[in-house]
Amino acid sequence: MFSFFKKKPPHTESAAPEAADVRPDAQAPLSDVPAPALPQPATGEPAKGGTMGWLRNTFGGAKADATPAEAAPSDFSIPVVAEPQAKPEAAGERQGWMDRLKAGLRKTGTSITTVFTGTRIDDALYEELEDALLMADTGVKATQHLLEDLKRRVKESKTTEPAAVKGLLAEALTDLLAPLQKPLTIGEHQPTVLMVTGVNGAGKTTSIGKLTKHLADNGQTVLLAAADTFRAAAREQLGVWATRNTVEIVSQEGGDPAAVSFDAVSAGKARKKDVVLVDTAGRLPTQLHLMEELKKIKRVVSKADGTAPHEVLLVIDGNTGQNALNQVKAFDEALGLTGLIVTKLDGTAKGGVLAAIAQEKPIPVYFIGVGEKVEDLETFNAREFAQALLA
């Protein structure tokens, strides 16, 4: 699942004019906090988590004694490799993640796996499995697809033991989820602009903070845009992550979210940052005036950089089940989503919603989360998810 990308040389445009002169909305000048001359995080330490290992392999690792300039050179090229062999230490890190994933999905998977404890493969088994999948919020369409696929696999393999049917279901689920598996590309643009949105309480700002740490720990220069100006604590929460990871943040109290985003992207280009992460205000898709604000942010970001935003990510709470699918549909219609981050899968019995998304709206799932710790946010792998769910 690891993937390498060719990082293009930085753009050579001149620094953007002062934000107060170029932003689309005439307001008081925005402030950049903290000052740009911040120390870069050490890049020579070995990765401590699965995602960090993924990012290290994706962007190129640094020598243990390398300076920041050596660790993240401004002009280099590495070959595109489809599926490199995992290093032994990376395999160990991934196994640790698998253990946490199995524990996190236990609430969802238990009701499904108990179906296969009987002694016969008959209509009653399939009916129980159908009920269990629906209870896990797999959705009607995905459930019917999985049942039909499973029956075909059972017939073709001439399976007679219910316990063996569970393995066939894992294969069917893996194939269904495969379109969701795609790595996040960093490095094709400088900066790579990620616009992140989601409803209140989904874990949006926390996910941005975790991703920021993984990027910074692997030598990527990150600029945060505190465009969630509606929630009082949002700027402070994002500021804590900025301080913790020694990255810069563009913020303004009560400012226009689109203007903050514009200034951040302009600053990211001028300072040659690798990544600009735009944190937007949480809102329900039924709040039409706020959804229009999101559209405005996207339009204004494209004025600061004609190719941006390069990714539009939606953070969804796994606890919301089928409602998460409705959110995906609504936000995709409004913004054109490019990826998802699914959080809080450890606290729900509705983790089957990923199957529903794969069946009805197969937008890539870049990361899934099963806890509050930084290492509990990991890249999504269809086979790992299916095996952990049915463990």
C-alpha positions as CSV (number, residue, x, y, z in Angstrom):
1,M,0.0,0.0,0.0
2,F,3.0,2.2,0.2
3,S,3.6,4.5,-2.8
4,F,6.4,6.7,-3.9
5,F,5.9,10.0,-5.8
6,K,8.2,12.2,-7.8
7,K,8.5,15.5,-6.0
8,K,8.6,18.4,-8.4
9,P,11.1,21.3,-7.9
10,P,9.6,24.2,-6.0
11,H,7.9,26.9,-7.9
12,T,10.0,30.0,-8.6
13,E,7.3,32.7,-8.4
14,S,8.1,35.8,-6.4
15,A,6.7,36.1,-2.9
16,A,3.0,36.9,-2.8
17,P,2.1,40.6,-2.0
18,E,1.1,41.4,1.5
19,A,-2.2,39.7,2.4
20,A,-4.0,43.0,3.1
21,D,-3.4,44.0,-0.5
22,V,-4.3,40.8,-2.3
23,R,-7.0,39.1,-0.4
24,P,-10.5,39.3,-1.9
25,D,-12.3,40.7,1.1
26,A,-11.3,44.1,2.4
27,Q,-10.7,43.6,6.2
28,A,-8.1,44.5,8.7
29,P,-4.7,42.8,7.9
30,L,-4.5,39.2,9.1
31,S,-1.7,38.2,11.5
32,D,0.6,35.2,11.1
33,V,1.3,33.5,14.4
34,P,4.0,32.6,15.4
35,A,6.8,34.3,13.5
36,P,8.1,32.4,10.4
37,A,11.6,31.8,11.8
38,L,10.5,28.7,13.7
39,P,12.9,25.7,14.2
40,Q,12.1,22.8,12.0
41,P,11.4,19.4,13.8
42,A,14.1,16.8,13.8
43,T,13.9,14.5,10.9
44,G,16.4,11.9,11.8
45,E,14.4,10.0,14.4
46,P,12.9,6.7,13.4
47,A,9.2,6.6,12.8
48,K,7.2,5.6,15.9
49,G,3.9,4.7,14.2
50,G,2.5,3.1,11.1
51,T,1.4,6.3,9.4
52,M,4.8,7.9,10.2
53,G,6.5,5.0,8.6
54,W,4.2,5.4,5.6
55,L,5.0,9.0,5.3
56,R,8.7,8.4,5.7
57,N,8.7,5.9,2.8
58,T,6.4,8.2,0.7
59,F,8.5,11.3,1.1
60,G,12.0,9.9,1.5
61,G,13.7,9.2,4.8
62,A,16.5,11.4,6.3
63,K,20.0,10.4,7.6
64,A,20.2,10.2,11.3
65,D,22.7,13.1,11.4
66,A,21.1,15.1,8.6
67,T,20.4,18.8,9.0
68,P,16.9,20.0,8.1
69,A,18.1,21.2,4.7
70,E,19.7,17.8,4.0
71,A,16.7,15.9,5.3
72,A,14.2,17.7,3.0
73,P,16.2,19.0,-0.1
74,S,14.3,21.5,-2.2
75,D,15.2,19.8,-5.5
76,F,15.2,16.0,-5.7
77,S,13.6,13.2,-7.7
78,I,13.0,9.6,-6.7
79,P,11.6,6.9,-9.0
80,V,7.9,6.0,-8.9
81,V,7.6,2.6,-7.3
82,A,4.2,0.8,-7.3
83,E,4.6,-1.5,-4.4
84,P,8.0,-1.6,-2.6
85,Q,8.8,-4.3,-0.1
86,A,8.0,-3.4,3.5
87,K,11.0,-3.1,5.8
88,P,11.1,-5.5,8.8
89,E,10.5,-2.7,11.3
90,A,7.6,-1.3,9.2
91,A,6.0,-4.7,9.3
92,G,6.3,-4.7,13.1
93,E,4.7,-1.3,13.3
94,R,1.9,-2.4,11.1
95,Q,1.2,-5.4,13.2
96,G,0.8,-3.2,16.2
97,W,-1.7,-1.1,14.2
98,M,-3.6,-4.3,13.3
99,D,-3.9,-5.3,17.0
100,R,-5.4,-1.9,17.7
101,L,-7.6,-2.0,14.7
102,K,-9.0,-5.4,15.7
103,A,-9.7,-4.1,19.2
104,G,-11.3,-1.0,17.8
105,L,-13.6,-2.9,15.5
106,R,-14.7,-5.5,18.0
107,K,-18.0,-3.8,18.7
108,T,-18.9,-3.9,15.0
109,G,-17.5,-7.3,14.2
110,T,-18.7,-9.4,17.2
111,S,-22.4,-9.6,16.0
112,I,-21.2,-10.6,12.6
113,T,-18.7,-13.3,13.6
114,T,-21.1,-15.1,15.9
115,V,-23.2,-16.0,12.9
116,F,-20.5,-18.5,11.9
117,T,-20.4,-20.5,15.2
118,G,-23.1,-22.9,14.0
119,T,-22.7,-26.3,12.3
120,R,-24.7,-25.8,9.0
121,I,-24.6,-23.5,6.0
122,D,-28.3,-22.9,5.3
123,D,-30.8,-20.2,4.7
124,A,-31.0,-19.5,8.4
125,L,-27.2,-18.7,8.5
126,Y,-27.6,-16.2,5.6
127,E,-30.6,-14.6,7.2
128,E,-28.7,-14.1,10.5
129,L,-25.8,-12.7,8.5
130,E,-28.1,-10.3,6.7
131,D,-29.5,-9.0,10.0
132,A,-26.0,-8.7,11.5
133,L,-24.7,-6.7,8.5
134,L,-27.7,-4.4,8.5
135,M,-27.2,-3.8,12.3
136,A,-23.6,-2.9,11.5
137,D,-24.9,-0.2,9.2
138,T,-23.6,-1.8,6.1
139,G,-26.7,-0.6,4.3
140,V,-29.2,-2.5,2.2
141,K,-27.3,-2.3,-1.2
142,A,-24.0,-3.3,0.2
143,T,-25.5,-6.1,2.3
144,Q,-27.3,-7.6,-0.7
145,H,-24.1,-7.3,-2.7
146,L,-22.1,-9.1,-0.1
147,L,-24.6,-11.9,0.4
148,E,-24.8,-12.6,-3.3
149,D,-21.0,-12.5,-3.7
150,L,-20.7,-14.8,-0.6
151,K,-23.1,-17.4,-1.9
152,R,-21.3,-17.5,-5.2
153,R,-17.9,-18.0,-3.4
154,V,-19.4,-20.8,-1.2
155,K,-20.8,-22.6,-4.2
156,E,-17.6,-22.3,-6.3
157,S,-15.4,-23.4,-3.4
158,K,-17.8,-26.1,-2.3
159,T,-17.4,-25.0,1.3
160,T,-19.3,-27.0,3.9
161,E,-18.1,-25.5,7.2
162,P,-19.6,-22.3,8.5
163,A,-16.2,-21.3,10.0
164,A,-14.8,-21.3,6.5
165,V,-17.6,-19.1,5.2
166,K,-16.2,-16.3,7.5
167,G,-13.0,-16.3,5.5
168,L,-14.9,-16.1,2.2
169,L,-16.9,-13.1,3.6
170,A,-13.6,-11.4,4.4
171,E,-12.5,-11.9,0.8
172,A,-15.8,-10.5,-0.5
173,L,-15.6,-7.5,1.9
174,T,-12.0,-6.9,0.8
175,D,-13.0,-6.7,-2.9
176,L,-15.9,-4.4,-2.1
177,L,-13.7,-2.0,-0.1
178,A,-10.7,-2.1,-2.5
179,P,-11.8,1.0,-4.4
180,L,-11.6,3.0,-1.2
181,Q,-7.9,2.2,-0.8
182,K,-5.7,5.0,-2.2
183,P,-2.6,6.8,-0.7
184,L,-2.6,10.5,-0.1
185,T,-0.3,12.3,-2.6
186,I,2.1,14.9,-1.1
187,G,4.8,16.6,-3.2
188,E,3.3,17.0,-6.7
189,H,2.6,20.6,-5.8
190,Q,4.3,23.1,-3.6
191,P,2.5,23.7,-1.4
192,T,0.1,20.8,-1.5
193,V,-3.1,22.4,-0.2
194,L,-5.5,20.2,1.8
195,M,-8.9,21.6,2.6
196,V,-10.5,19.7,5.5
197,T,-14.2,19.9,6.5
198,G,-16.8,17.9,8.4
199,V,-19.6,18.3,10.9
200,N,-19.1,19.5,14.5
201,G,-17.7,16.7,16.7
202,A,-16.4,14.5,14.0
203,G,-12.8,15.0,15.1
204,K,-11.8,17.3,12.2
205,T,-9.4,19.6,14.0
206,T,-7.8,16.7,16.0
207,S,-7.3,14.7,12.8
208,I,-5.6,17.8,11.2
209,G,-3.3,17.9,14.3
210,K,-2.4,14.3,14.1
211,L,-1.7,14.5,10.3
212,T,0.4,17.7,11.0
213,K,2.6,15.8,13.5
214,H,3.2,12.9,11.1
215,L,4.1,15.4,8.3
216,A,6.4,17.5,10.5
217,D,8.1,14.5,12.1
218,N,9.1,13.4,8.6
219,G,10.7,16.7,7.5
220,Q,7.7,18.3,5.7
221,T,7.2,22.0,6.3
222,V,3.5,22.6,7.2
223,L,1.4,25.8,7.5
224,L,-1.9,25.7,9.2
225,A,-4.9,27.9,8.3
226,A,-7.3,28.5,11.1
227,A,-10.3,29.1,8.9
228,D,-12.7,27.9,11.5
229,T,-13.5,31.4,12.8
230,F,-17.0,30.5,14.0
231,R,-16.1,28.2,16.9
232,A,-14.4,30.1,19.8
233,A,-12.0,27.3,20.7
234,A,-11.1,26.2,17.2
235,R,-8.2,28.6,16.7
236,E,-6.8,27.8,20.2
237,Q,-7.1,24.1,19.6
238,L,-5.3,24.4,16.3
239,G,-2.8,26.7,17.8
240,V,-1.9,24.0,20.4
241,W,-1.1,21.6,17.6
242,A,0.9,24.2,15.8
243,T,3.0,24.9,18.9
244,R,3.4,21.3,19.7
245,N,4.7,20.5,16.2
246,T,6.6,23.8,15.8
247,V,4.7,24.7,12.6
248,E,3.3,28.1,11.5
249,I,-0.3,29.1,11.7
250,V,-2.3,31.9,10.0
251,S,-5.1,33.0,12.2
252,Q,-7.5,35.9,12.8
253,E,-10.1,36.3,15.5
254,G,-13.5,36.7,14.0
255,G,-12.1,37.1,10.5
256,D,-13.5,36.0,7.2
257,P,-12.8,32.2,6.7
258,A,-12.1,32.6,3.0
259,A,-9.7,35.5,3.6
260,V,-7.8,33.5,6.2
261,S,-7.5,30.7,3.7
262,F,-6.4,33.0,0.9
263,D,-3.7,34.5,3.1
264,A,-2.5,31.1,4.3
265,V,-2.1,29.7,0.8
266,S,-0.4,32.9,-0.4
267,A,2.0,32.6,2.6
268,G,2.6,29.0,1.9
269,K,3.6,29.7,-1.7
270,A,5.9,32.6,-0.7
271,R,7.6,30.6,2.1
272,K,7.8,27.5,-0.1
273,K,6.0,25.3,2.4
274,D,5.4,21.7,1.5
275,V,1.8,21.5,2.9
276,V,-0.9,24.0,3.7
277,L,-3.7,22.5,5.9
278,V,-7.0,24.5,5.9
279,D,-9.2,23.9,8.9
280,T,-12.8,24.9,8.1
281,A,-15.8,25.4,10.4
282,G,-17.9,22.3,11.2
283,R,-21.4,22.4,9.9
284,L,-24.3,20.2,8.9
285,P,-25.0,19.8,5.2
286,T,-28.5,21.1,5.9
287,Q,-27.1,24.5,6.9
288,L,-27.1,25.8,3.4
289,H,-25.7,29.3,4.2
290,L,-22.7,27.6,5.8
291,M,-22.2,25.2,2.9
292,E,-22.1,28.2,0.7
293,E,-19.3,29.5,2.9
294,L,-17.4,26.3,2.2
295,K,-17.8,26.8,-1.6
296,K,-16.5,30.3,-1.2
297,I,-13.4,29.1,0.6
298,K,-12.7,26.7,-2.2
299,R,-13.1,29.4,-4.8
300,V,-10.9,31.8,-3.0
301,V,-8.2,29.3,-2.4
302,S,-8.1,28.6,-6.1
303,K,-7.5,32.4,-6.7
304,A,-4.4,32.2,-4.4
305,D,-3.2,29.1,-6.3
306,G,-4.9,28.1,-9.6
307,T,-4.3,24.4,-9.0
308,A,-5.6,24.4,-5.3
309,P,-7.1,22.9,-3.3
310,H,-5.4,19.7,-4.3
311,E,-7.4,17.7,-1.8
312,V,-10.8,18.3,-0.3
313,L,-11.1,15.9,2.7
314,L,-14.2,15.1,4.7
315,V,-13.8,13.9,8.3
316,I,-16.7,11.6,9.3
317,D,-17.5,10.0,12.7
318,G,-17.9,6.3,12.5
319,N,-20.5,6.4,15.2
320,T,-23.0,8.1,12.9
321,G,-23.4,5.0,10.7
322,Q,-25.7,5.6,7.7
323,N,-25.8,9.3,8.5
324,A,-22.1,9.4,7.6
325,L,-23.0,8.2,4.1
326,N,-25.5,11.0,3.8
327,Q,-22.8,13.5,4.8
328,V,-20.5,12.1,2.2
329,K,-23.1,12.5,-0.5
330,A,-24.0,16.1,0.5
331,F,-20.5,17.4,0.9
332,D,-19.4,15.7,-2.3
333,E,-22.2,17.4,-4.2
334,A,-21.2,20.8,-2.8
335,L,-17.4,20.5,-2.9
336,G,-16.3,17.6,-5.0
337,L,-14.6,15.5,-2.3
338,T,-11.3,13.8,-3.1
339,G,-10.9,11.8,0.2
340,L,-12.2,10.8,3.6
341,I,-10.9,10.4,7.1
342,V,-13.1,8.1,9.2
343,T,-12.7,8.6,13.0
344,K,-13.9,6.9,16.2
345,L,-14.3,3.4,14.8
346,D,-13.3,2.1,18.2
347,G,-16.4,3.5,19.9
348,T,-19.1,2.2,17.5
349,A,-20.9,-0.9,16.4
350,K,-21.6,0.8,13.0
351,G,-18.2,0.4,11.3
352,G,-19.9,-1.4,8.4
353,V,-20.7,2.0,7.0
354,L,-17.5,1.8,5.0
355,A,-19.1,-1.0,3.0
356,A,-22.1,1.3,2.3
357,I,-19.7,4.1,1.2
358,A,-17.9,1.7,-1.1
359,Q,-21.1,0.5,-2.7
360,E,-22.8,3.9,-3.1
361,K,-20.1,6.6,-3.1
362,P,-16.6,5.1,-3.4
363,I,-14.6,8.1,-2.4
364,P,-11.1,7.1,-1.2
365,V,-10.6,6.7,2.5
366,Y,-7.1,8.0,3.2
367,F,-7.1,7.5,7.0
368,I,-9.1,5.7,9.7
369,G,-8.9,6.4,13.4
370,V,-9.5,4.0,16.4
371,G,-8.4,6.2,19.3
372,E,-7.1,9.5,20.6
373,K,-3.4,8.9,20.3
374,V,-1.4,10.1,17.3
375,E,-0.5,6.6,16.3
376,D,-4.2,5.7,16.3
377,L,-4.7,7.5,12.9
378,E,-3.5,5.2,10.2
379,T,-3.7,4.7,6.4
380,F,-6.7,2.6,5.2
381,N,-6.1,-0.9,3.9
382,A,-9.1,-2.8,2.6
383,R,-7.8,-6.3,3.4
384,E,-6.6,-5.2,6.9
385,F,-10.0,-3.7,7.6
386,A,-11.9,-6.8,6.5
387,Q,-9.7,-9.2,8.4
388,A,-9.8,-7.0,11.6
389,L,-13.6,-6.7,11.4
390,L,-14.1,-10.5,11.1
391,A,-11.2,-11.5,13.4
